[in-house]
Amino acid sequence: MNPITLLVPTLADLPAAASQLRSAIDASRCSIVALEGEMGAGKTTLIRALGQALGISDEVSSPTFALVNEYRDGQGAPVYHFDFYRIDSVLEAERIGAVEYFDSGYLCLIEWPARVLELLPRPRLEVHICVTDTEAREIQLKIMN
């Protein structure tokens, strides 16, 4: 898969971008999806829209303090959502079993992945969200082998 750029002119366009992201995840066959972007760029908002595209019926919210939330997709498979913003160390991520989650083969959606970069397996799909206007975003997708 070549790098892909998704343009999101307004928040109303987010479901279409999430659908394209889901297609990219399926095409890449990557279970690890690392989402980078500045604070407020919309990582959790994109994951929430992706959750709808995956058929997740639970409310998708940031696991900032819990570090990981577990959801079930429309097929009943686990989807793990991590937020490593408040993590103190890679050791803390290891203590919560991050490596076991990452190695599970189930979809892992990871916010602030740079904080645990040394634990992230390859291949993985990297998603960079860039703020281009108040509601507009540019989302770049790239596989890291």
C-alpha positions as CSV (number, residue, x, y, z in Angstrom):
1,M,0.0,0.0,0.0
2,N,1.4,3.4,-1.0
3,P,1.1,6.3,1.4
4,I,-2.5,7.8,1.3
5,T,-3.6,11.3,2.2
6,L,-7.2,11.8,3.3
7,L,-8.6,15.3,3.3
8,V,-11.2,16.2,5.8
9,P,-12.6,19.7,5.1
10,T,-15.2,19.6,7.9
11,L,-16.2,17.4,10.8
12,A,-19.2,16.3,8.7
13,D,-16.6,14.6,6.4
14,L,-15.1,12.5,9.2
15,P,-17.3,9.4,8.7
16,A,-16.1,9.2,5.1
17,A,-12.5,9.5,6.2
18,A,-13.1,6.8,8.9
19,S,-14.5,4.5,6.3
20,Q,-11.4,5.0,4.1
21,L,-9.2,4.4,7.2
22,R,-11.1,1.2,7.8
23,S,-10.5,0.1,4.2
24,A,-6.8,1.0,4.6
25,I,-6.6,-1.1,7.8
26,D,-8.2,-4.1,6.0
27,A,-5.9,-3.7,2.9
28,S,-2.8,-3.3,5.0
29,R,-3.6,-6.3,7.2
30,C,-2.0,-4.4,10.1
31,S,-3.5,-4.9,13.5
32,I,-1.5,-2.1,15.0
33,V,-2.7,1.4,14.1
34,A,-0.6,4.3,15.5
35,L,-2.3,7.7,15.5
36,E,-0.1,10.8,15.9
37,G,-1.1,14.4,16.0
38,E,-0.9,17.4,18.2
39,M,-3.1,17.8,21.2
40,G,-6.6,18.5,19.9
41,A,-5.9,17.3,16.4
42,G,-8.8,14.8,16.6
43,K,-7.2,11.4,17.3
44,T,-10.0,10.3,19.6
45,T,-12.6,11.8,17.4
46,L,-11.3,9.9,14.4
47,I,-11.2,6.7,16.5
48,R,-14.8,7.3,17.5
49,A,-15.8,7.6,13.8
50,L,-13.7,4.5,13.0
51,G,-15.5,2.7,15.8
52,Q,-18.8,3.4,14.1
53,A,-17.4,2.1,10.8
54,L,-16.3,-1.1,12.6
55,G,-19.7,-1.6,14.1
56,I,-18.7,-0.9,17.7
57,S,-21.9,-0.2,19.6
58,D,-20.3,1.0,22.8
59,E,-19.4,4.6,23.4
60,V,-15.8,5.2,22.3
61,S,-14.0,7.5,24.6
62,S,-10.4,8.3,25.4
63,P,-8.7,5.9,27.8
64,T,-6.4,8.7,29.0
65,F,-6.4,7.5,32.7
66,A,-7.2,3.8,32.2
67,L,-4.6,3.6,29.3
68,V,-6.6,1.0,27.4
69,N,-10.3,0.5,26.6
70,E,-11.7,-2.6,25.1
71,Y,-14.6,-2.6,22.6
72,R,-16.2,-5.3,20.4
73,D,-16.6,-4.7,16.7
74,G,-19.6,-5.7,14.7
75,Q,-18.2,-9.3,14.4
76,G,-17.6,-9.6,18.2
77,A,-13.8,-9.3,17.9
78,P,-12.0,-7.2,20.5
79,V,-10.7,-3.8,19.5
80,Y,-8.2,-2.2,21.9
81,H,-7.9,1.6,22.2
82,F,-4.8,2.9,23.9
83,D,-3.9,6.5,25.0
84,F,-0.3,6.7,26.2
85,Y,-0.3,10.5,26.7
86,R,-0.1,10.2,30.5
87,I,2.2,7.2,30.6
88,D,5.3,7.6,32.8
89,S,7.5,5.1,31.1
90,V,7.7,2.2,28.6
91,L,8.0,0.0,31.7
92,E,4.5,1.1,32.8
93,A,3.1,0.1,29.3
94,E,4.8,-3.3,29.7
95,R,3.2,-3.7,33.2
96,I,-0.3,-3.2,31.8
97,G,0.5,-5.9,29.2
98,A,0.7,-3.7,26.2
99,V,3.0,-6.1,24.4
100,E,0.5,-9.0,24.9
101,Y,-2.3,-6.7,23.4
102,F,-0.1,-5.8,20.5
103,D,0.8,-9.4,19.8
104,S,-2.8,-10.6,20.1
105,G,-3.6,-10.0,16.4
106,Y,-6.6,-8.0,17.3
107,L,-7.0,-4.4,16.2
108,C,-5.0,-2.0,18.5
109,L,-5.6,1.7,18.0
110,I,-2.9,3.7,19.7
111,E,-2.9,7.4,20.6
112,W,0.5,8.9,21.4
113,P,2.5,5.9,20.1
114,A,5.8,7.7,20.2
115,R,5.8,7.3,24.0
116,V,6.0,3.5,23.5
117,L,7.7,3.3,20.1
118,E,10.2,0.6,21.1
119,L,7.3,-1.7,22.0
120,L,5.4,-1.3,18.7
121,P,5.7,-4.2,16.3
122,R,6.0,-3.9,12.6
123,P,4.3,-3.9,10.2
124,R,2.0,-1.2,11.5
125,L,-0.2,1.5,10.0
126,E,0.8,5.0,11.0
127,V,-1.8,7.7,10.9
128,H,-0.7,11.3,11.1
129,I,-3.4,13.9,11.7
130,C,-2.5,17.4,10.7
131,V,-4.7,20.4,11.6
132,T,-5.1,22.6,8.5
133,D,-8.0,24.8,9.7
134,T,-10.5,25.0,12.5
135,E,-12.4,21.8,11.4
136,A,-10.2,20.8,8.5
137,R,-7.6,18.0,8.8
138,E,-5.2,16.2,6.5
139,I,-4.7,12.5,7.5
140,Q,-1.7,10.7,6.1
141,L,-1.6,6.9,6.2
142,K,1.6,4.9,5.8
143,I,2.6,1.4,6.5
144,M,5.8,1.0,8.5
145,N,7.4,-2.4,7.6
